[in-house]
């Protein structure tokens, strides 16, 4: 499939290490990933051209991930967009909260890092 605005992946995070990791994986796989460091106007901007995946750092203190997912899943245009959250492997309670809030997939950072290229290829093509 040709890369278009509709085949882009959105990553919402403010961690420089994972931003770099995602950019590198996107470059090596040829997948269009847009990294956002804030959520101002996110729902409105995505509703007109929904992405194929939204990735969220569940440990972000600035972005309030659980509120973000509730807002995303309440949007008629975005509620079917797959969402993936990642967190520390010891955060079982946060994992449960994230799933209950609406995340489709929640995985430990280690697995996310290991499978990042595969995830991008799956949702970016």
PAVEXFI-128745 format. One record per residue: residue number from 0; chain; x, y, z of N, C-alpha, C in turn. Coordinates in pm, 1 decimal, decimal comma. Layout:
BEGIN
<pt resi="NUM" chain="A" n_east="X" n_north="Y" n_up="Z" ca_east="X" ca_north="Y" ca_up="Z" c_east="X" c_north="Y" c_up="Z"/>
...
//
This chain:
BEGIN
<pt resi="0" chain="A" n_east="84,9" n_north="-117,3" n_up="0,0" ca_east="0,0" ca_north="0,0" ca_up="0,0" c_east="89,0" c_north="123,1" c_up="0,0"/>
<pt resi="1" chain="A" n_east="56,9" n_north="221,1" n_up="-80,0" ca_east="134,7" ca_north="343,6" ca_up="-84,1" c_east="119,5" c_north="417,9" c_up="47,1"/>
<pt resi="2" chain="A" n_east="228,3" n_north="478,9" n_up="92,0" ca_east="223,3" ca_north="553,7" ca_up="216,8" c_east="145,4" c_north="682,8" c_up="194,9"/>
<pt resi="3" chain="A" n_east="40,6" n_north="700,3" n_up="270,5" ca_east="-39,5" ca_north="821,2" ca_up="262,7" c_east="-62,1" c_north="872,7" c_up="402,1"/>
<pt resi="4" chain="A" n_east="-129,6" n_north="987,5" n_up="411,4" ca_east="-158,1" ca_north="1041,2" ca_up="542,7" c_east="-244,8" c_north="944,6" c_up="622,8"/>
<pt resi="5" chain="A" n_east="-329,1" n_north="865,6" n_up="555,7" ca_east="-415,8" ca_north="771,6" ca_up="625,4" c_east="-339,1" c_north="651,8" c_up="682,2"/>
<pt resi="6" chain="A" n_east="-217,1" n_north="626,0" n_up="635,6" ca_east="-142,5" ca_north="511,9" ca_up="685,0" c_east="-37,3" c_north="552,8" c_up="787,5"/>
<pt resi="7" chain="A" n_east="-50,6" n_north="668,1" n_up="842,3" ca_east="47,7" ca_north="711,8" ca_up="940,4" c_east="15,3" c_north="656,8" c_up="1079,1"/>
<pt resi="8" chain="A" n_east="118,4" n_north="648,9" n_up="1159,8" ca_east="107,3" ca_north="606,3" ca_up="1298,3" c_east="139,7" c_north="727,8" c_up="1384,6"/>
<pt resi="9" chain="A" n_east="63,1" n_north="746,4" n_up="1490,0" ca_east="86,4" ca_north="856,6" ca_up="1583,3" c_east="143,3" c_north="798,3" c_up="1711,7"/>
<pt resi="10" chain="A" n_east="252,3" n_north="855,4" n_up="1759,9" ca_east="310,2" ca_north="817,4" ca_up="1888,9" c_east="304,0" c_north="940,0" c_up="1979,2"/>
<pt resi="11" chain="A" n_east="239,9" n_north="923,8" n_up="2093,6" ca_east="223,7" ca_north="1034,8" ca_up="2187,8" c_east="310,4" c_north="1005,1" c_up="2309,3"/>
<pt resi="12" chain="A" n_east="420,5" n_north="1079,8" n_up="2321,4" ca_east="513,7" ca_north="1058,6" ca_up="2431,7" c_east="603,6" c_north="1179,4" c_up="2449,3"/>
<pt resi="13" chain="A" n_east="662,4" n_north="1189,1" n_up="2567,7" ca_east="754,8" ca_north="1299,1" ca_up="2593,4" c_east="890,8" c_north="1248,7" c_up="2641,4"/>
<pt resi="14" chain="A" n_east="917,8" n_north="1121,9" n_up="2622,0" ca_east="1043,2" ca_north="1058,3" ca_up="2660,6" c_east="1138,4" c_north="1062,4" c_up="2540,7"/>
<pt resi="15" chain="A" n_east="1249,5" n_north="1134,0" n_up="2554,7" ca_east="1343,2" ca_north="1150,1" ca_up="2442,8" c_east="1404,4" c_north="1017,3" c_up="2398,6"/>
<pt resi="16" chain="A" n_east="1431,3" n_north="927,9" n_up="2493,0" ca_east="1491,0" ca_north="798,2" ca_up="2459,0" c_east="1397,4" c_north="718,7" c_up="2368,7"/>
<pt resi="17" chain="A" n_east="1269,9" n_north="707,9" n_up="2406,7" ca_east="1176,7" ca_north="630,5" ca_up="2325,3" c_east="1139,2" c_north="704,7" c_up="2197,2"/>
<pt resi="18" chain="A" n_east="1139,3" n_north="836,7" n_up="2199,1" ca_east="1116,1" ca_north="912,5" ca_up="2075,2" c_east="1222,8" c_north="876,6" c_up="1972,9"/>
<pt resi="19" chain="A" n_east="1347,0" n_north="873,0" n_up="2017,8" ca_east="1458,9" ca_north="838,7" ca_up="1929,6" c_east="1447,0" c_north="694,8" c_up="1880,0"/>
<pt resi="20" chain="A" n_east="1411,7" n_north="604,2" n_up="1969,8" ca_east="1395,8" ca_north="462,8" ca_up="1934,7" c_east="1286,4" c_north="445,3" c_up="1829,0"/>
<pt resi="21" chain="A" n_east="1174,8" n_north="514,4" n_up="1846,7" ca_east="1064,0" ca_north="504,7" ca_up="1751,5" c_east="1102,9" c_north="566,0" c_up="1617,3"/>
<pt resi="22" chain="A" n_east="1168,7" n_north="681,4" n_up="1619,9" ca_east="1212,7" ca_north="744,9" ca_up="1494,1" c_east="1306,4" c_north="652,8" c_up="1416,4"/>
<pt resi="23" chain="A" n_east="1398,6" n_north="591,3" n_up="1486,6" ca_east="1494,0" ca_north="501,6" ca_up="1421,1" c_east="1422,3" c_north="380,6" c_up="1360,3"/>
<pt resi="24" chain="A" n_east="1329,8" n_north="322,2" n_up="1434,3" ca_east="1255,2" ca_north="206,9" ca_up="1383,0" c_east="1169,2" c_north="248,0" c_up="1263,7"/>
<pt resi="25" chain="A" n_east="1109,4" n_north="366,7" n_up="1270,1" ca_east="1027,6" ca_north="416,2" ca_up="1159,0" c_east="1113,1" c_north="434,0" c_up="1034,0"/>
<pt resi="26" chain="A" n_east="1229,4" n_north="490,5" n_up="1053,0" ca_east="1319,9" ca_north="512,0" ca_up="939,7" c_east="1362,9" c_north="379,1" c_up="878,1"/>
<pt resi="27" chain="A" n_east="1397,6" n_north="282,4" n_up="962,4" ca_east="1445,5" ca_north="153,9" ca_up="910,4" c_east="1334,7" c_north="72,0" c_up="844,8"/>
<pt resi="28" chain="A" n_east="1208,8" n_north="94,9" n_up="885,3" ca_east="1097,9" ca_north="20,0" ca_up="825,5" c_east="1027,0" c_north="97,6" c_up="714,7"/>
<pt resi="29" chain="A" n_east="1059,0" n_north="226,3" n_up="701,3" ca_east="994,5" ca_north="307,9" ca_up="599,2" c_east="850,5" c_north="344,6" c_up="632,4"/>
<pt resi="30" chain="A" n_east="815,8" n_north="339,2" n_up="759,8" ca_east="680,0" ca_north="369,4" ca_up="803,9" c_east="672,5" c_north="513,4" c_up="854,2"/>
<pt resi="31" chain="A" n_east="564,5" n_north="580,3" n_up="819,3" ca_east="543,4" ca_north="717,7" ca_up="860,8" c_east="491,7" c_north="722,1" c_up="1004,4"/>
<pt resi="32" chain="A" n_east="574,9" n_north="770,1" n_up="1097,8" ca_east="535,5" ca_north="784,5" ca_up="1237,9" c_east="550,1" c_north="930,5" c_up="1276,5"/>
<pt resi="33" chain="A" n_east="443,8" n_north="985,4" n_up="1328,7" ca_east="444,7" ca_north="1123,7" ca_up="1376,3" c_east="450,4" c_north="1120,1" c_up="1528,3"/>
<pt resi="34" chain="A" n_east="552,3" n_north="1182,3" n_up="1586,8" ca_east="567,7" ca_north="1184,0" ca_up="1732,1" c_east="516,2" c_north="1317,0" c_up="1785,1"/>
<pt resi="35" chain="A" n_east="422,1" n_north="1308,1" n_up="1878,5" ca_east="362,2" ca_north="1425,9" ca_up="1939,4" c_east="401,6" c_north="1432,0" c_up="2085,9"/>
<pt resi="36" chain="A" n_east="440,5" n_north="1551,3" n_up="2130,6" ca_east="483,0" ca_north="1568,0" ca_up="2269,5" c_east="373,5" c_north="1629,7" c_up="2356,4"/>
<pt resi="37" chain="A" n_east="262,8" n_north="1667,4" n_up="2293,7" ca_east="148,4" ca_north="1715,4" ca_up="2370,6" c_east="21,4" c_north="1676,2" c_up="2297,5"/>
<pt resi="38" chain="A" n_east="-88,7" n_north="1691,6" n_up="2364,1" ca_east="-215,7" ca_north="1646,4" ca_up="2307,1" c_east="-309,1" c_north="1761,7" c_up="2273,5"/>
<pt resi="39" chain="A" n_east="-258,7" n_north="1883,6" n_up="2271,5" ca_east="-341,0" ca_north="1999,8" ca_up="2239,5" c_east="-401,3" c_north="1985,9" c_up="2099,6"/>
<pt resi="40" chain="A" n_east="-532,3" n_north="1981,0" n_up="2092,0" ca_east="-601,0" ca_north="1971,9" ca_up="1963,9" c_east="-587,5" c_north="1838,1" c_up="1894,0"/>
<pt resi="41" chain="A" n_east="-535,8" n_north="1737,7" n_up="1964,1" ca_east="-509,3" ca_north="1607,7" ca_up="1902,3" c_east="-635,2" c_north="1543,1" c_up="1846,9"/>
<pt resi="42" chain="A" n_east="-739,2" n_north="1535,9" n_up="1925,6" ca_east="-861,8" ca_north="1467,3" ca_up="1883,5" c_east="-918,5" c_north="1531,9" c_up="1758,1"/>
<pt resi="43" chain="A" n_east="-928,0" n_north="1662,1" n_up="1758,9" ca_east="-983,4" ca_north="1734,6" ca_up="1644,2" c_east="-898,2" c_north="1712,9" c_up="1519,2"/>
<pt resi="44" chain="A" n_east="-766,7" n_north="1719,7" n_up="1534,3" ca_east="-679,3" ca_north="1705,4" ca_up="1417,0" c_east="-679,8" c_north="1562,8" c_up="1362,5"/>
<pt resi="45" chain="A" n_east="-692,6" n_north="1463,4" n_up="1448,2" ca_east="-691,9" ca_north="1324,7" ca_up="1402,1" c_east="-825,2" c_north="1280,5" c_up="1344,9"/>
<pt resi="46" chain="A" n_east="-934,0" n_north="1343,1" n_up="1388,1" ca_east="-1067,4" ca_north="1301,3" ca_up="1344,0" c_east="-1084,4" c_north="1314,3" c_up="1193,2"/>
<pt resi="47" chain="A" n_east="-1020,2" n_north="1414,7" n_up="1133,6" ca_east="-1035,5" ca_north="1434,2" ca_up="989,3" c_east="-955,7" c_north="1332,1" c_up="907,6"/>
<pt resi="48" chain="A" n_east="-849,0" n_north="1278,3" n_up="965,2" ca_east="-767,2" ca_north="1177,4" ca_up="896,8" c_east="-714,0" c_north="1080,3" c_up="1002,2"/>
<pt resi="49" chain="A" n_east="-797,6" n_north="985,4" n_up="1046,2" ca_east="-755,3" ca_north="894,5" ca_up="1152,8" c_east="-629,2" c_north="815,5" c_up="1116,5"/>
<pt resi="50" chain="A" n_east="-538,6" n_north="801,0" n_up="1211,3" ca_east="-417,9" ca_north="720,8" ca_up="1187,6" c_east="-451,4" c_north="572,4" c_up="1191,5"/>
<pt resi="51" chain="A" n_east="-353,5" n_north="490,0" n_up="1156,5" ca_east="-374,0" ca_north="345,6" ca_up="1159,7" c_east="-341,3" c_north="287,0" c_up="1296,9"/>
<pt resi="52" chain="A" n_east="-271,0" n_north="363,2" n_up="1380,2" ca_east="-236,7" ca_north="320,8" ca_up="1515,6" c_east="-198,8" c_north="443,2" c_up="1597,3"/>
<pt resi="53" chain="A" n_east="-235,4" n_north="441,3" n_up="1725,3" ca_east="-190,9" ca_north="544,5" ca_up="1818,6" c_east="-115,1" c_north="474,0" c_up="1930,3"/>
<pt resi="54" chain="A" n_east="11,7" n_north="513,2" n_up="1947,7" ca_east="98,4" ca_north="458,4" ca_up="2051,5" c_east="110,2" c_north="562,3" c_up="2161,9"/>
<pt resi="55" chain="A" n_east="97,0" n_north="519,0" n_up="2287,8" ca_east="102,0" ca_north="612,9" ca_up="2399,5" c_east="192,3" c_north="558,0" c_up="2510,2"/>
<pt resi="56" chain="A" n_east="278,1" n_north="645,4" n_up="2562,4" ca_east="361,4" ca_north="613,3" ca_up="2677,9" c_east="274,5" c_north="627,7" c_up="2802,6"/>
<pt resi="57" chain="A" n_east="243,2" n_north="518,4" n_up="2867,0" ca_east="155,8" ca_north="522,1" ca_up="2984,2" c_east="223,1" c_north="580,7" c_up="3107,7"/>
<pt resi="58" chain="A" n_east="354,7" n_north="600,4" n_up="3101,6" ca_east="425,5" ca_north="659,2" ca_up="3214,6" c_east="440,0" c_north="810,4" c_up="3204,5"/>
<pt resi="59" chain="A" n_east="389,8" n_north="868,9" n_up="3100,4" ca_east="401,2" ca_north="1013,3" ca_up="3083,7" c_east="320,0" c_north="1085,9" c_up="3190,0"/>
<pt resi="60" chain="A" n_east="383,9" n_north="1177,4" n_up="3257,8" ca_east="315,1" ca_north="1258,5" ca_up="3358,8" c_east="251,0" c_north="1381,5" c_up="3294,8"/>
<pt resi="61" chain="A" n_east="311,1" n_north="1430,3" n_up="3187,2" ca_east="260,8" ca_north="1550,8" ca_up="3119,9" c_east="134,5" c_north="1524,4" c_up="3038,1"/>
<pt resi="62" chain="A" n_east="122,4" n_north="1405,5" n_up="2981,7" ca_east="18,6" ca_north="1380,0" ca_up="2882,6" c_east="-110,7" c_north="1320,4" c_up="2937,8"/>
<pt resi="63" chain="A" n_east="-111,5" n_north="1272,6" n_up="3060,0" ca_east="-227,3" ca_north="1209,6" ca_up="3124,5" c_east="-289,8" c_north="1104,4" c_up="3030,4"/>
<pt resi="64" chain="A" n_east="-219,0" n_north="994,8" n_up="3007,6" ca_east="-258,9" ca_north="893,8" ca_up="2909,9" c_east="-399,8" c_north="835,1" c_up="2928,3"/>
<pt resi="65" chain="A" n_east="-441,7" n_north="813,0" n_up="3052,0" ca_east="-573,0" ca_north="751,8" ca_up="3072,2" c_east="-685,7" c_north="847,3" c_up="3032,4"/>
<pt resi="66" chain="A" n_east="-665,6" n_north="975,6" n_up="3057,1" ca_east="-765,1" ca_north="1074,3" ca_up="3011,6" c_east="-765,3" c_north="1082,3" c_up="2859,3"/>
<pt resi="67" chain="A" n_east="-645,9" n_north="1075,1" n_up="2800,5" ca_east="-633,4" ca_north="1081,4" ca_up="2655,2" c_east="-709,1" c_north="966,5" c_up="2588,9"/>
<pt resi="68" chain="A" n_east="-691,6" n_north="844,8" n_up="2639,8" ca_east="-756,8" ca_north="730,2" ca_up="2575,9" c_east="-908,1" c_north="739,1" c_up="2589,7"/>
<pt resi="69" chain="A" n_east="-955,0" n_north="786,2" n_up="2702,2" ca_east="-1100,0" ca_north="801,4" ca_up="2720,1" c_east="-1155,9" c_north="901,2" c_up="2618,9"/>
<pt resi="70" chain="A" n_east="-1081,8" n_north="1008,5" n_up="2596,5" ca_east="-1124,8" ca_north="1108,1" ca_up="2498,4" c_east="-1120,0" c_north="1051,2" c_up="2356,1"/>
<pt resi="71" chain="A" n_east="-1013,4" n_north="978,7" n_up="2324,8" ca_east="-1001,7" ca_north="916,5" ca_up="2192,1" c_east="-1115,5" c_north="818,8" c_up="2166,2"/>
<pt resi="72" chain="A" n_east="-1141,7" n_north="732,0" n_up="2262,5" ca_east="-1242,4" ca_north="628,0" ca_up="2243,9" c_east="-1384,9" c_north="683,6" c_up="2248,7"/>
<pt resi="73" chain="A" n_east="-1401,6" n_north="807,3" n_up="2297,3" ca_east="-1535,3" ca_north="867,6" ca_up="2295,9" c_east="-1562,2" c_north="942,1" c_up="2165,1"/>
<pt resi="74" chain="A" n_east="-1459,1" n_north="956,9" n_up="2082,7" ca_east="-1474,1" ca_north="1022,5" ca_up="1953,2" c_east="-1529,2" c_north="923,7" c_up="1851,1"/>
<pt resi="75" chain="A" n_east="-1636,4" n_north="959,2" n_up="1786,9" ca_east="-1699,1" ca_north="872,7" ca_up="1686,1" c_east="-1599,1" c_north="836,4" c_up="1575,7"/>
<pt resi="76" chain="A" n_east="-1516,5" n_north="932,1" n_up="1534,0" ca_east="-1422,1" ca_north="910,6" ca_up="1424,7" c_east="-1299,6" c_north="828,6" c_up="1466,4"/>
<pt resi="77" chain="A" n_east="-1266,7" n_north="829,3" n_up="1595,4" ca_east="-1141,9" ca_north="767,6" ca_up="1639,5" c_east="-1158,4" c_north="642,6" c_up="1725,0"/>
<pt resi="78" chain="A" n_east="-1279,2" n_north="611,1" n_up="1764,9" ca_east="-1296,4" ca_north="501,1" ca_up="1859,8" c_east="-1252,4" c_north="365,9" c_up="1805,8"/>
<pt resi="79" chain="A" n_east="-1246,5" n_north="350,6" n_up="1675,4" ca_east="-1203,5" ca_north="222,7" ca_up="1617,2" c_east="-1053,9" c_north="217,6" c_up="1583,9"/>
<pt resi="80" chain="A" n_east="-984,4" n_north="329,7" n_up="1602,2" ca_east="-840,8" ca_north="332,0" ca_up="1576,0" c_east="-770,7" c_north="248,9" c_up="1683,9"/>
<pt resi="81" chain="A" n_east="-689,3" n_north="151,6" n_up="1643,9" ca_east="-617,4" ca_north="70,3" ca_up="1742,9" c_east="-524,1" c_north="156,4" c_up="1827,8"/>
<pt resi="82" chain="A" n_east="-519,3" n_north="125,0" n_up="1956,9" ca_east="-433,1" ca_north="198,7" ca_up="2049,3" c_east="-343,1" c_north="101,6" c_up="2123,2"/>
<pt resi="83" chain="A" n_east="-218,6" n_north="142,8" n_up="2141,3" ca_east="-118,7" ca_north="61,0" ca_up="2209,6" c_east="-53,1" c_north="146,9" c_up="2316,0"/>
<pt resi="84" chain="A" n_east="-55,5" n_north="101,4" n_up="2437,8" ca_east="13,8" ca_north="169,4" ca_up="2546,3" c_east="128,2" c_north="83,6" c_up="2594,9"/>
<pt resi="85" chain="A" n_east="238,3" n_north="147,7" n_up="2635,9" ca_east="349,7" ca_north="71,2" ca_up="2691,6" c_east="388,1" c_north="129,1" c_up="2826,8"/>
<pt resi="86" chain="A" n_east="441,0" n_north="42,6" n_up="2914,3" ca_east="472,9" ca_north="80,5" ca_up="3052,0" c_east="579,5" c_north="-11,3" c_up="3108,3"/>
<pt resi="87" chain="A" n_east="621,0" n_north="13,7" n_up="3229,5" ca_east="716,5" ca_north="-73,1" ca_up="3297,3" c_east="649,6" c_north="-206,5" c_up="3327,7"/>
<pt resi="88" chain="A" n_east="723,7" n_north="-315,0" n_up="3319,2" ca_east="666,9" ca_north="-448,9" ca_up="3338,9" c_east="611,2" c_north="-471,1" c_up="3479,5"/>
<pt resi="89" chain="A" n_east="649,2" n_north="-390,0" n_up="3576,6" ca_east="602,3" ca_north="-408,6" ca_up="3714,3" c_east="472,7" c_north="-331,9" c_up="3743,4"/>
<pt resi="90" chain="A" n_east="422,2" n_north="-258,5" n_up="3647,9" ca_east="305,3" ca_north="-173,3" ca_up="3671,4" c_east="174,3" c_north="-244,6" c_up="3637,4"/>
<pt resi="91" chain="A" n_east="145,8" n_north="-352,5" n_up="3706,9" ca_east="26,2" ca_north="-432,2" ca_up="3679,8" c_east="-102,8" c_north="-353,4" c_up="3702,7"/>
<pt resi="92" chain="A" n_east="-105,7" n_north="-271,5" n_up="3805,3" ca_east="-227,5" ca_north="-193,9" ca_up="3834,0" c_east="-253,4" c_north="-92,5" c_up="3722,4"/>
<pt resi="93" chain="A" n_east="-148,3" n_north="-24,2" n_up="3677,7" ca_east="-163,8" ca_north="70,8" ca_up="3566,9" c_east="-206,6" c_north="-1,0" c_up="3439,4"/>
<pt resi="94" chain="A" n_east="-155,1" n_north="-119,9" n_up="3418,5" ca_east="-194,9" ca_north="-198,8" ca_up="3300,9" c_east="-345,0" c_north="-225,5" c_up="3304,5"/>
<pt resi="95" chain="A" n_east="-396,7" n_north="-267,5" n_up="3418,9" ca_east="-540,8" ca_north="-292,5" ca_up="3433,0" c_east="-620,7" c_north="-164,6" c_up="3408,7"/>
<pt resi="96" chain="A" n_east="-574,3" n_north="-54,2" n_up="3466,7" ca_east="-642,9" ca_north="74,1" ca_up="3449,0" c_east="-644,3" c_north="115,3" c_up="3301,9"/>
<pt resi="97" chain="A" n_east="-533,8" n_north="94,1" n_up="3233,4" ca_east="-523,6" ca_north="131,2" ca_up="3092,3" c_east="-619,2" c_north="48,9" c_up="3006,0"/>
<pt resi="98" chain="A" n_east="-626,1" n_north="-79,3" n_up="3032,5" ca_east="-718,0" ca_north="-165,4" ca_up="2957,6" c_east="-862,3" c_north="-124,9" c_up="2986,3"/>
<pt resi="99" chain="A" n_east="-892,9" n_north="-100,6" n_up="3113,0" ca_east="-1027,9" ca_north="-57,2" ca_up="3149,3" c_east="-1063,7" c_north="78,4" c_up="3088,8"/>
<pt resi="100" chain="A" n_east="-963,9" n_north="164,4" n_up="3071,7" ca_east="-987,7" ca_north="296,7" ca_up="3013,8" c_east="-1010,9" c_north="289,7" c_up="2863,4"/>
<pt resi="101" chain="A" n_east="-964,1" n_north="179,5" n_up="2798,6" ca_east="-990,6" ca_north="165,2" ca_up="2656,2" c_east="-874,3" c_north="129,2" c_up="2567,1"/>
<pt resi="102" chain="A" n_east="-753,6" n_north="114,9" n_up="2621,8" ca_east="-641,5" ca_north="75,2" ca_up="2537,1" c_east="-666,1" c_north="-63,9" c_up="2481,6"/>
<pt resi="103" chain="A" n_east="-638,0" n_north="-83,0" n_up="2354,2" ca_east="-655,8" ca_north="-212,6" ca_up="2289,8" c_east="-545,8" c_north="-310,0" c_up="2327,8"/>
<pt resi="104" chain="A" n_east="-422,0" n_north="-258,8" n_up="2334,3" ca_east="-306,1" ca_north="-341,2" ca_up="2369,3" c_east="-222,2" c_north="-263,1" c_up="2469,6"/>
<pt resi="105" chain="A" n_east="-178,5" n_north="-331,5" n_up="2574,5" ca_east="-86,4" ca_north="-273,0" ca_up="2672,4" c_east="27,3" c_north="-372,2" c_up="2690,1"/>
<pt resi="106" chain="A" n_east="150,8" n_north="-323,1" n_up="2675,8" ca_east="265,1" ca_north="-413,5" ca_up="2686,1" c_east="380,0" c_north="-347,7" c_up="2760,3"/>
<pt resi="107" chain="A" n_east="467,4" n_north="-430,3" n_up="2817,8" ca_east="585,1" ca_north="-377,0" ca_up="2885,2" c_east="678,8" c_north="-308,8" c_up="2785,3"/>
<pt resi="108" chain="A" n_east="752,7" n_north="-210,5" n_up="2834,2" ca_east="848,4" ca_north="-138,9" ca_up="2749,2" c_east="946,4" c_north="-233,4" c_up="2681,0"/>
<pt resi="109" chain="A" n_east="990,6" n_north="-335,6" n_up="2754,0" ca_east="1089,0" ca_north="-429,0" ca_up="2696,4" c_east="1031,9" c_north="-500,3" c_up="2574,1"/>
<pt resi="110" chain="A" n_east="909,9" n_north="-545,2" n_up="2583,0" ca_east="846,0" ca_north="-612,2" ca_up="2468,3" c_east="820,2" c_north="-511,8" c_up="2356,3"/>
<pt resi="111" chain="A" n_east="773,0" n_north="-392,9" n_up="2392,5" ca_east="748,5" ca_north="-288,6" ca_up="2293,1" c_east="877,1" c_north="-259,1" c_up="2216,1"/>
<pt resi="112" chain="A" n_east="987,4" n_north="-243,4" n_up="2287,4" ca_east="1116,5" ca_north="-216,9" ca_up="2222,4" c_east="1156,3" c_north="-330,2" c_up="2129,1"/>
<pt resi="113" chain="A" n_east="1140,4" n_north="-451,5" n_up="2177,1" ca_east="1179,6" ca_north="-569,8" ca_up="2100,5" c_east="1094,9" c_north="-587,1" c_up="1974,9"/>
<pt resi="114" chain="A" n_east="965,5" n_north="-556,6" n_up="1983,6" ca_east="872,8" ca_north="-579,7" ca_up="1872,9" c_east="838,1" c_north="-453,4" c_up="1793,9"/>
<pt resi="115" chain="A" n_east="904,6" n_north="-343,7" n_up="1823,5" ca_east="868,5" ca_north="-215,0" ca_up="1762,7" c_east="867,3" c_north="-218,3" c_up="1610,6"/>
<pt resi="116" chain="A" n_east="969,0" n_north="-270,7" n_up="1548,5" ca_east="973,5" ca_north="-274,5" ca_up="1402,1" c_east="857,4" c_north="-356,1" c_up="1345,7"/>
<pt resi="117" chain="A" n_east="826,4" n_north="-468,7" n_up="1408,9" ca_east="714,0" ca_north="-551,9" ca_up="1363,8" c_east="580,9" c_north="-477,9" c_up="1379,8"/>
<pt resi="118" chain="A" n_east="565,3" n_north="-408,1" n_up="1490,7" ca_east="442,3" ca_north="-332,0" ca_up="1515,8" c_east="426,0" c_north="-224,8" c_up="1408,2"/>
<pt resi="119" chain="A" n_east="532,7" n_north="-152,8" n_up="1381,3" ca_east="525,9" ca_north="-45,8" ca_up="1280,2" c_east="493,8" c_north="-102,3" c_up="1143,2"/>
<pt resi="120" chain="A" n_east="556,1" n_north="-212,6" n_up="1107,2" ca_east="527,2" ca_north="-274,4" ca_up="977,7" c_east="382,4" c_north="-320,8" c_up="969,2"/>
<pt resi="121" chain="A" n_east="333,1" n_north="-380,8" n_up="1075,8" ca_east="195,5" ca_north="-431,2" ca_up="1076,5" c_east="92,7" c_north="-320,5" c_up="1057,9"/>
<pt resi="122" chain="A" n_east="111,0" n_north="-210,3" n_up="1127,2" ca_east="11,5" ca_north="-101,7" ca_up="1121,9" c_east="44,6" c_north="5,8" c_up="1019,5"/>
<pt resi="123" chain="A" n_east="165,0" n_north="3,2" n_up="966,0" ca_east="206,2" ca_north="108,1" ca_up="874,1" c_east="200,6" c_north="70,5" c_up="729,0"/>
<pt resi="124" chain="A" n_east="153,5" n_north="-49,5" n_up="699,1" ca_east="149,1" ca_north="-88,6" ca_up="557,6" c_east="9,1" c_north="-126,6" c_up="516,0"/>
//
